[in-house]
Amino acid sequence: MAVTIRLYRVGKKQNPAYRIVAMDKRKKRNGTYNDTIGFYNPMEAGFKLEINDQKLADWIKKGAQLSEGMAKLLKYYNSIKKKQN
């Protein structure tokens, strides 16, 4: 099974929010998913991004791949974490 870590859209029209999930690559954007890894809300002031690093590492260790959008978001998330430390 080809698992990918990607964004799962939730929220209202004109007010998107996303769950960061691990799901089968062949599923639809909002199909069933295996595990929730975090969430991302671009509309909140300063946008809110939370990721469970342990779950993310476990899924990557199992062979899951990041989607293109998730890779960009994770790169930004890591740069923010470095600035905070």
C-alpha positions as CSV (number, residue, x, y, z in Angstrom):
1,M,0.0,0.0,0.0
2,A,1.5,3.4,-1.0
3,V,0.9,5.8,1.8
4,T,1.3,9.5,1.5
5,I,1.1,12.3,4.1
6,R,-1.1,15.0,2.8
7,L,-3.6,17.7,3.6
8,Y,-7.2,16.8,4.2
9,R,-9.6,19.8,3.8
10,V,-12.1,20.6,6.5
11,G,-13.9,23.8,7.5
12,K,-16.5,25.9,5.8
13,K,-16.7,27.5,2.4
14,Q,-14.3,30.4,2.1
15,N,-12.7,29.4,5.4
16,P,-10.5,26.4,4.8
17,A,-8.7,24.4,7.5
18,Y,-6.7,21.2,7.0
19,R,-5.9,18.0,8.9
20,I,-2.5,16.5,8.2
21,V,-3.2,12.9,7.6
22,A,-1.5,9.6,6.4
23,M,-3.7,8.0,3.7
24,D,-3.5,5.7,0.7
25,K,-2.1,7.5,-2.3
26,R,-5.0,6.3,-4.5
27,K,-7.8,7.7,-2.3
28,K,-9.7,10.9,-3.1
29,R,-8.6,14.2,-1.4
30,N,-11.3,13.8,1.3
31,G,-11.4,9.9,1.4
32,T,-10.8,7.8,4.4
33,Y,-7.5,8.2,6.1
34,N,-5.3,6.0,8.3
35,D,-4.1,8.4,10.9
36,T,-4.2,12.1,11.9
37,I,-0.8,13.6,12.3
38,G,-1.7,17.3,12.9
39,F,-3.6,20.3,11.6
40,Y,-3.1,23.5,9.7
41,N,-5.3,26.6,9.7
42,P,-4.1,29.2,7.2
43,M,-6.9,31.6,8.1
44,E,-6.1,32.1,11.8
45,A,-4.0,35.1,12.7
46,G,-0.4,34.1,12.1
47,F,-1.8,30.8,10.8
48,K,-1.9,27.8,13.1
49,L,0.2,24.7,12.4
50,E,0.6,21.8,14.7
51,I,2.3,18.5,13.9
52,N,2.9,15.5,16.1
53,D,6.6,14.9,15.3
54,Q,6.6,11.4,16.7
55,K,3.7,10.2,14.4
56,L,5.3,11.9,11.4
57,A,8.6,10.2,12.0
58,D,6.9,6.8,12.5
59,W,5.0,7.1,9.2
60,I,8.1,8.2,7.3
61,K,10.0,5.3,8.8
62,K,7.2,3.0,7.5
63,G,7.8,4.3,4.0
64,A,5.1,7.1,3.7
65,Q,5.9,9.9,1.3
66,L,5.1,13.6,1.6
67,S,2.8,15.2,-0.9
68,E,4.2,18.3,-2.7
69,G,2.2,20.8,-0.6
70,M,3.0,19.0,2.6
71,A,6.7,19.0,1.8
72,K,6.6,22.8,1.4
73,L,4.6,23.2,4.6
74,L,7.0,21.0,6.6
75,K,10.0,23.0,5.3
76,Y,8.4,26.2,6.6
77,Y,7.4,24.5,9.9
78,N,11.0,23.4,10.5
79,S,12.4,26.9,9.8
80,I,9.9,28.3,12.4
81,K,11.0,25.7,15.0
82,K,14.6,26.6,14.5
83,K,13.9,30.3,15.0
84,Q,12.0,29.6,18.2
85,N,14.9,27.5,19.7
